[in-house]
Amino acid sequence: MINIDAIYHSLAKIEKQNKAYALMDDDPEMKMRALENMIKEFDQIGDGALEGIKQATELLKKIGSEDISKKIEDVSNKMKN
């Protein structure tokens, strides 16, 4: 599914790049590199989330709605007892 650790590390990299960007004076080339790095990290987060959604969708297709309703009913019955 979605790799939360990868998202956390990407967000940490984005935060560092954002801080570095704020400290850069008038070096447009370095600022552009920092922005490009942030965009790459956001892309990785989006790609990872999209892959997780695809996997979850495939899993739901395999299970089928009848199986899901039966499992919900089973869990409900166990909770009542």
Accessible surface in RSA format (square Angstrom, percent):
REM  Atomic radii and reference values for relative SASA: ProtOr
REM  Chains: A
REM  Algorithm: Lee & Richards
REM  Probe-radius: 1.40
REM  Slices: 20
REM RES _ NUM      All-atoms   Total-Side   Main-Chain    Non-polar    All polar
REM                ABS   REL    ABS   REL    ABS   REL    ABS   REL    ABS   REL
RES MET A   1   135.77  70.3  86.03  56.9  49.74 118.4  80.54  68.5  55.23  73.2
RES ILE A   2    66.60  37.9  50.85  37.9  15.75  38.0  51.40  37.0  15.20  41.3
RES ASN A   3    90.82  62.6  79.48  76.8  11.34  27.3  32.36  77.9  58.46  56.5
RES ILE A   4   120.27  68.4 117.13  87.3   3.14   7.6 117.13  84.3   3.14   8.5
RES ASP A   5    99.06  69.4  97.83  97.4   1.23   2.9  16.84  39.6  82.22  82.0
RES ALA A   6    50.10  46.1  41.33  63.8   8.77  19.9  48.37  68.1   1.73   4.6
RES ILE A   7    37.69  21.4  36.53  27.2   1.16   2.8  37.69  27.1   0.00   0.0
RES TYR A   8   146.86  68.6 144.31  82.1   2.55   6.6  98.42  74.0  48.44  59.7
RES HIS A   9   104.66  57.2 103.76  72.1   0.90   2.3  64.61  66.6  40.04  46.6
RES SER A  10     9.08   7.7   8.35  11.1   0.73   1.7   0.22   0.5   8.86  12.4
RES LEU A  11    87.38  48.7  83.17  59.5   4.21  10.6  83.43  58.6   3.94  10.6
RES ALA A  12    35.64  32.8  29.91  46.2   5.73  13.0  34.48  48.6   1.16   3.1
RES LYS A  13   109.41  53.4 107.82  66.2   1.60   3.8  61.43  55.3  47.99  51.1
RES ILE A  14    17.10   9.7  17.10  12.7   0.00   0.0  17.10  12.3   0.00   0.0
RES GLU A  15    96.91  55.6  92.46  69.9   4.45  10.6  33.70  65.2  63.22  51.6
RES LYS A  16   146.88  71.7 141.14  86.6   5.74  13.7  86.25  77.6  60.63  64.6
RES GLN A  17    48.37  27.0  48.23  35.2   0.14   0.3   2.76   5.9  45.61  34.6
RES ASN A  18    83.76  57.8  82.79  80.0   0.97   2.3   3.12   7.5  80.64  77.9
RES LYS A  19   125.81  61.4 121.12  74.3   4.69  11.2  79.67  71.7  46.14  49.1
RES ALA A  20    38.97  35.8  32.87  50.7   6.10  13.9  37.46  52.8   1.51   4.0
RES TYR A  21    65.90  30.8  65.09  37.0   0.82   2.1  34.68  26.1  31.22  38.5
RES ALA A  22    81.99  75.4  47.24  72.9  34.75  79.1  55.48  78.1  26.51  70.2
RES LEU A  23   146.89  81.8 125.13  89.5  21.76  54.7 127.74  89.7  19.15  51.5
RES MET A  24    41.96  21.7  28.85  19.1  13.11  31.2  35.65  30.3   6.32   8.4
RES ASP A  25   118.91  83.3 104.46 104.0  14.45  34.2  32.68  76.9  86.23  86.0
RES ASP A  26   136.94  95.9 110.71 110.2  26.23  62.0  40.94  96.4  96.00  95.7
RES ASP A  27    63.27  44.3  60.47  60.2   2.80   6.6  25.18  59.3  38.10  38.0
RES PRO A  28   102.65  74.8  94.57  86.2   8.09  29.4  98.97  81.7   3.68  22.9
RES GLU A  29   106.94  61.4  98.75  74.7   8.18  19.5  43.55  84.2  63.39  51.8
RES MET A  30    78.75  40.8  78.48  51.9   0.27   0.6  66.58  56.6  12.16  16.1
RES LYS A  31    56.59  27.6  56.59  34.7   0.00   0.0  17.78  16.0  38.82  41.3
RES MET A  32   107.52  55.7 106.53  70.5   1.00   2.4  91.16  77.5  16.36  21.7
RES ARG A  33   126.41  53.1 125.59  64.0   0.81   1.9  40.14  54.9  86.26  52.3
RES ALA A  34     2.35   2.2   0.53   0.8   1.83   4.2   1.62   2.3   0.73   1.9
RES LEU A  35    68.73  38.3  68.61  49.1   0.12   0.3  68.61  48.2   0.12   0.3
RES GLU A  36    82.41  47.3  80.52  60.9   1.88   4.5  25.90  50.1  56.51  46.1
RES ASN A  37    58.03  40.0  56.64  54.7   1.39   3.3  10.39  25.0  47.64  46.0
RES MET A  38    18.90   9.8  18.90  12.5   0.00   0.0   7.53   6.4  11.38  15.1
RES ILE A  39   103.84  59.1 103.42  77.1   0.41   1.0 103.84  74.8   0.00   0.0
RES LYS A  40   125.88  61.4 123.98  76.1   1.90   4.5  76.62  69.0  49.26  52.5
RES GLU A  41    19.43  11.2  19.43  14.7   0.00   0.0   2.08   4.0  17.35  14.2
RES PHE A  42   111.32  55.7 103.92  64.4   7.40  19.3 104.11  63.1   7.21  20.6
RES ASP A  43    83.51  58.5  78.11  77.7   5.40  12.8  22.49  52.9  61.02  60.9
RES GLN A  44   106.34  59.5  97.16  71.0   9.17  21.8  33.33  71.0  73.00  55.4
RES ILE A  45    31.92  18.2  29.51  22.0   2.41   5.8  31.90  23.0   0.01   0.0
RES GLY A  46    38.33  47.3   0.00   N/A  38.33  47.3  34.05  93.4   4.29   9.6
RES ASP A  47    96.53  67.6  90.23  89.8   6.30  14.9  28.67  67.5  67.86  67.7
RES GLY A  48    32.63  40.2   0.00   N/A  32.63  40.2  29.54  81.1   3.09   6.9
RES ALA A  49    28.62  26.3  28.62  44.2   0.00   0.0  28.62  40.3   0.00   0.0
RES LEU A  50    94.92  52.9  93.31  66.8   1.61   4.1  94.39  66.3   0.53   1.4
RES GLU A  51    86.68  49.8  85.75  64.9   0.93   2.2  36.77  71.1  49.92  40.8
RES GLY A  52     2.52   3.1   0.00   N/A   2.52   3.1   0.51   1.4   2.01   4.5
RES ILE A  53    99.36  56.5  97.69  72.8   1.68   4.0  99.27  71.5   0.09   0.2
RES LYS A  54   111.48  54.4 107.67  66.1   3.80   9.1  63.93  57.5  47.55  50.6
RES GLN A  55    74.51  41.7  67.43  49.3   7.08  16.9  29.28  62.3  45.23  34.3
RES ALA A  56    36.44  33.5  36.06  55.7   0.38   0.9  36.44  51.3   0.01   0.0
RES THR A  57    57.79  41.1  56.82  57.6   0.97   2.3  40.39  54.3  17.40  26.3
RES GLU A  58    87.51  50.2  87.51  66.2   0.00   0.0  36.10  69.8  51.41  42.0
RES LEU A  59    83.83  46.7  81.92  58.6   1.91   4.8  83.30  58.5   0.53   1.4
RES LEU A  60   101.52  56.5  96.35  68.9   5.17  13.0  96.62  67.9   4.90  13.2
RES LYS A  61   143.05  69.8 113.65  69.7  29.40  70.0  79.94  72.0  63.11  67.2
RES LYS A  62   167.30  81.6 131.85  80.9  35.45  84.4  83.24  74.9  84.06  89.5
RES ILE A  63    47.70  27.1  40.42  30.1   7.27  17.5  45.31  32.6   2.39   6.5
RES GLY A  64    27.87  34.4   0.00   N/A  27.87  34.4  27.87  76.5   0.00   0.0
RES SER A  65    91.72  77.5  78.11 104.2  13.61  31.4  49.70 105.8  42.02  58.9
RES GLU A  66   145.83  83.7 139.65 105.7   6.18  14.7  54.52 105.5  91.31  74.6
RES ASP A  67    70.86  49.6  69.11  68.8   1.75   4.1   8.39  19.8  62.47  62.3
RES ILE A  68    56.58  32.2  55.76  41.5   0.82   2.0  56.55  40.7   0.03   0.1
RES SER A  69    66.56  56.2  59.98  80.0   6.58  15.1  46.06  98.1  20.49  28.7
RES LYS A  70   127.66  62.3 124.23  76.2   3.43   8.2  95.53  86.0  32.12  34.2
RES LYS A  71   122.98  60.0 121.97  74.8   1.01   2.4  76.25  68.6  46.73  49.8
RES ILE A  72   106.62  60.7 103.73  77.3   2.89   7.0 106.27  76.5   0.35   1.0
RES GLU A  73   107.52  61.7 102.95  77.9   4.57  10.9  30.31  58.6  77.22  63.0
RES ASP A  74    54.69  38.3  52.10  51.9   2.59   6.1  16.87  39.7  37.82  37.7
RES VAL A  75    83.92  55.2  83.71  75.8   0.21   0.5  83.92  72.9   0.00   0.0
RES SER A  76    44.53  37.6  40.95  54.7   3.58   8.2  21.09  44.9  23.44  32.8
RES ASN A  77    66.16  45.6  65.04  62.9   1.12   2.7  20.97  50.5  45.19  43.7
RES LYS A  78   157.14  76.7 141.04  86.5  16.10  38.3  87.46  78.7  69.68  74.2
RES MET A  79   156.48  81.0 121.84  80.6  34.64  82.5 110.63  94.1  45.84  60.7
RES LYS A  80   167.34  81.6 128.36  78.8  38.98  92.8  86.91  78.2  80.43  85.7
RES ASN A  81   158.29 109.2  98.79  95.5  59.49 143.3  50.65 121.9 107.64 104.0
END  Absolute sums over single chains surface
CHAIN  1 A     6902.0       6208.0        694.0       4162.3       2739.7
END  Absolute sums over all chains
TOTAL          6902.0       6208.0        694.0       4162.3       2739.7
